Amino acid sequence: MNQLISHDIAILKLPLYQPEHVKHVTRLDAWCQQQQTTLNSLSKYNSSQQARAMLKLLGQAGWLRHLISQEATPTSDARSLCLFRQTLAYFDDLLDFAYSIQSLSGSVIQRFGTEKQRQHYLPRLAEGEWAAAFALSELQAGSDVAAVTLSAKRQGDSYVLNGQKAWIAQGDIADCLIVIARTGEGPGALGLSAFIVDAFLPGVSHTTLGAIAPRSWAHLRFDNVRVPMENILGKSGQGFIIALDILDRFRMTVGGAAIGFSRRAADIALRHALQRKIYQGRLLDLQMVKAALAKMEIALSASSLLTAQAAWHLDHGRTFAKYSAVAKYFATEQAGKIVDDAIQILGAAGVVAGSQLERLYRQIRPLRIYEGSSETLLMNIASTLDAHRVQHREDLQ
Ligand SMILES: Cc1cc2nc3c(=O)[nH]c(=O)nc-3n(C[C@H](O)[C@H](O)[C@H](O)COP(=O)(O)OP(=O)(O)OC[C@H]3O[C@@H](n4cnc5c(N)ncnc54)[C@H](O)[C@@H]3O)c2cc1C
């Protein structure tokens, strides 16, 4: 097996992980290395076509099998999802993106679907035969999830959906959509429900979008889309809880992806600093360059530990939402800094169009916006601070 390059093995050896985690992520790392020629050959297609092809690749190789797993194991628990995303992001942005959106959307069905819904959708998603998307955001409802307006009105044994969804990853290739819609059981967040909507139903349409880091991305329209009642996920009125549950679980995995991208940038910078001759020595011999590389190493270690902490809490049935927000905030903010500093170390070579660092620079930026923007995460974390603990402490004056 090839050497593991997408992770710091010393962190994987900590008791936060089991030997099985290390074994599986090493296998994925080797698989990614073997797939490089195939992945490169896909670059002639547009990002939506690439996403389709990558889902098939991932599915056929068994990397989406966690969607049909009955219980959390070192190939399907939160730690493995974070580790796998780190590896996929290290090797290929679109491979990570396809894996993450399929996993997130499929997990909603896995967690809240009926047996019939699970049997129908999950094997196809796990094979990479079908693509899924998670449609929550609207043009006027992003951070403010309770402002969702897409309506689902009960008519006989169906719900009729009308409205739009915005910025939906895999929205232009999805075969099934998880849609959060307003059913009106109560005001604001209390009046939302989740549905599985087959994308081929009459009235569903999309407009493909371009992103600074190309990917399958679209706005969706729903015009009198008749969805059978049995396609509701969980109970009516539970849509907000379902959306929050899944976002809390998955935002730590965005931390994993951020580490993958920034680890690659740090590796590129270190290699360049070693090879670049300057002032009759190497760039690496300059103290400020050493300091920049050292800070990258510190940030990568801290991001890895925070992500592991969040996933460990989730896997052990502990309260984890705060740690998930902490991991995503820190790892994604640090990734921006690491990639930027890596570009600085390369000098002009760092800003060449089409270079790896240019791609990384584009790829890490959206991570601070979706699945909880940095600002909303800070608000969440601040709301968990224990004011009572210090309120009456006279010694702190
Ligand atoms: C690449 C990409 C993929 C995406 N994929 C999906 C998807 O698959 N499904 C989906 O449903 N959505 C998706 N989104 C949408 C994403 O979830 C939203 O963009 C996000 O929730 C932010 O909403 P917004 O863009 O409307 O910004 P707004 O909510 O308008 O926020 C604008 C700015 O205000 C800040 N802000 C918000 N609240 C506060 C506050 N309390 N204090 C201070 N500042 C605040 C935000 O952090 C942000 O910087 C995706 C977005 C991107 C970029």
The ligand as an ORCA input file, in Angstrom:
! r2SCAN-3c Opt
* xyz 0 1
  C     -20.829     26.566     -2.493
  C     -22.123     26.629     -1.758
  C     -22.928     25.496     -1.692
  C     -24.155     25.550     -1.036
  N     -24.930     24.436     -1.015
  C     -26.147     24.476     -0.418
  C     -26.985     23.317     -0.424
  O     -26.619     22.260     -0.937
  N     -28.205     23.403      0.157
  C     -28.654     24.553      0.746
  O     -29.767     24.545      1.256
  N     -27.881     25.674      0.754
  C     -26.647     25.664      0.190
  N     -25.841     26.784      0.182
  C     -26.363     28.030      0.740
  C     -25.773     28.355      2.103
  O     -26.291     27.492      3.068
  C     -26.080     29.833      2.403
  O     -25.315     30.595      1.502
  C     -25.745     30.199      3.840
  O     -26.692     29.653      4.729
  C     -25.717     31.722      4.037
  O     -26.907     32.271      3.578
  P     -26.875     33.515      2.561
  O     -25.934     33.209      1.465
  O     -28.279     33.828      2.219
  O     -26.244     34.689      3.404
  P     -27.029     35.568      4.489
  O     -27.810     34.705      5.393
  O     -27.718     36.677      3.789
  O     -25.796     36.161      5.290
  C     -24.984     37.205      4.744
  C     -23.846     37.487      5.710
  O     -24.381     37.879      6.967
  C     -23.763     37.114      7.980
  N     -24.656     36.923      9.124
  C     -25.766     36.164      9.187
  N     -26.269     36.168     10.438
  C     -25.444     36.945     11.174
  C     -25.419     37.353     12.541
  N     -26.347     36.937     13.401
  N     -24.437     38.188     12.946
  C     -23.489     38.613     12.078
  N     -23.457     38.261     10.782
  C     -24.421     37.440     10.330
  C     -23.435     35.796      7.324
  O     -22.434     35.113      8.028
  C     -22.974     36.262      5.974
  O     -21.624     36.622      6.052
  C     -24.592     26.756     -0.430
  C     -23.768     27.893     -0.482
  C     -22.548     27.832     -1.122
  C     -21.689     29.064     -1.153
*
